[in-house]
Amino acid sequence: MTTAADAAVCAVARVLPIEERFALSVPVWAAAVALFLFSAPPVPAPAAAPSPTGRRARR
């Protein structure tokens, strides 16, 4: 999934209440949130910065 797809579903969810389609807007919002969470991978822990000598830092 791309950011464009997330934004498109979110845009549709924002327009539906304007069009008085309240019952349809709720599941579309749920789909938008699900797509966002699915496409946002967890951020790994930051790697240790390399030492100036080029050797690995001791832990």
N, C-alpha and C positions, 0 to 999 in steps of 0.2 A: 504494500500500500504506500502511496506517496502522500506528500503533504497536500498536493492538489486534490486528491480524492477526499482527504479529511476536510479540507476547506469547502469542497463542493457539497458534501453531505451536511455540513454545518450551515452553509448558506441556504440549502433547501429547508432545513429545520427552522431557520429564522424567518423564512418567507411564509411558511404554512400558516402561522397564526394570523398574519396579515390577510391571507386569503380565507380566513375563518375556518380553517381545517384543524381545529384544536386537537381532536382525537387522533389525527394522523401525526401531528407534530411530536407527541410524546414518544412513540416508538422510533421516529426518525432521530430525535435527540439521543435516545438510548443507543441507536446504531452509530451515531456520530461519536459518542463517548467511547463505545467499544472499539471502533476503528482507530481512534486516537490512541487508546491504551495498547491495542494490538500492534500498531505501527511504531510505537515509541519503545525501543528496546531498552532494557535496563542499562544504566551507565556503570561500566566497570570501575573498580577502584583505581585511582591514579597510580601510575608506575613511579618507582623511585627514580629520582633524578640521577643521572650518571655522575660519577665523581670526576674531578678535574684530571685525574691520572688515567682515566679510562678503565679502571678496575671496578668491579662490582662492589657496592657498599656492603659491609658486614651487618648482619642483623643481630 
